[in-house]
Amino acid sequence: MGLITQILTLPLAPVRGSVWVLDQVVLAAEREYYDPDPVRKELADLEKELLSGGISEEEFDRREDELLDRLDEIEAHQRRLRANP
């Protein structure tokens, strides 16, 4: 960027800063949403609950299916990221 361009686009600096901040928030939210560790922990907790008698087999199966679907979604997202860096 030349000096003239910087001077002429100076009024847009707050907008560029706001866009950057929003991009960072979106990236952080995506990292958290697509993190498989909490889902794996929830699966382990679910199994403990089943073994302790806290939930029925049917409830376990239903919730386990939901969590496994979530893990599949996370893995598909990670594959897409690796394919399109």
C-alpha positions as CSV (number, residue, x, y, z in Angstrom):
1,M,0.0,0.0,0.0
2,G,1.3,3.4,-0.9
3,L,1.1,6.4,1.3
4,I,-1.7,8.0,-0.7
5,T,-3.8,4.8,-0.5
6,Q,-3.3,4.6,3.2
7,I,-4.4,8.2,3.7
8,L,-7.4,7.8,1.5
9,T,-8.5,4.6,3.2
10,L,-7.9,5.8,6.7
11,P,-11.6,6.5,7.4
12,L,-12.2,2.7,6.7
13,A,-9.8,1.6,9.5
14,P,-12.5,1.2,12.1
15,V,-14.5,-1.0,9.7
16,R,-11.5,-3.1,8.9
17,G,-10.7,-3.5,12.6
18,S,-14.3,-4.5,13.3
19,V,-14.3,-7.1,10.5
20,W,-11.0,-8.5,11.9
21,V,-12.5,-8.8,15.4
22,L,-15.6,-10.5,14.0
23,D,-13.5,-12.9,12.0
24,Q,-11.5,-13.9,15.1
25,V,-14.8,-14.5,17.1
26,V,-16.1,-16.7,14.3
27,L,-12.8,-18.7,14.1
28,A,-12.8,-19.2,17.9
29,A,-16.5,-20.3,17.9
30,E,-15.8,-22.8,15.0
31,R,-12.8,-24.2,16.9
32,E,-14.9,-24.7,20.0
33,Y,-17.9,-26.2,18.0
34,Y,-15.7,-28.6,16.1
35,D,-13.6,-29.8,19.0
36,P,-14.1,-33.5,19.4
37,D,-12.8,-33.7,23.0
38,P,-16.0,-32.5,24.8
39,V,-18.1,-35.0,22.7
40,R,-15.7,-37.9,23.6
41,K,-15.9,-36.9,27.3
42,E,-19.7,-36.8,27.1
43,L,-19.6,-40.3,25.6
44,A,-17.5,-41.5,28.5
45,D,-19.7,-39.9,31.0
46,L,-22.7,-41.4,29.3
47,E,-21.2,-44.9,29.6
48,K,-20.5,-44.3,33.3
49,E,-24.1,-43.3,33.8
50,L,-25.3,-46.4,32.1
51,L,-23.0,-48.7,34.2
52,S,-24.1,-47.0,37.4
53,G,-27.7,-47.5,36.6
54,G,-28.5,-43.8,36.2
55,I,-30.0,-44.2,32.7
56,S,-31.8,-47.0,30.8
57,E,-30.3,-48.9,27.8
58,E,-32.8,-47.1,25.5
59,E,-31.8,-43.6,26.8
60,F,-28.1,-44.6,26.5
61,D,-28.6,-45.8,22.9
62,R,-30.5,-42.6,21.9
63,R,-28.0,-40.3,23.4
64,E,-25.0,-42.3,22.2
65,D,-26.4,-42.1,18.6
66,E,-26.7,-38.4,18.9
67,L,-23.1,-38.0,20.1
68,L,-21.7,-40.4,17.5
69,D,-23.5,-38.4,14.8
70,R,-21.9,-35.3,16.2
71,L,-18.4,-36.9,16.1
72,D,-19.1,-37.9,12.4
73,E,-20.0,-34.2,11.7
74,I,-16.7,-33.1,13.4
75,E,-14.6,-35.6,11.5
76,A,-16.2,-34.6,8.1
77,H,-15.5,-30.9,8.9
78,Q,-11.9,-31.7,9.7
79,R,-11.5,-33.7,6.4
80,R,-12.9,-30.7,4.5
81,L,-10.4,-28.4,6.1
82,R,-7.5,-30.7,5.3
83,A,-8.7,-31.0,1.7
84,N,-9.1,-27.2,1.2
85,P,-6.4,-25.5,3.3
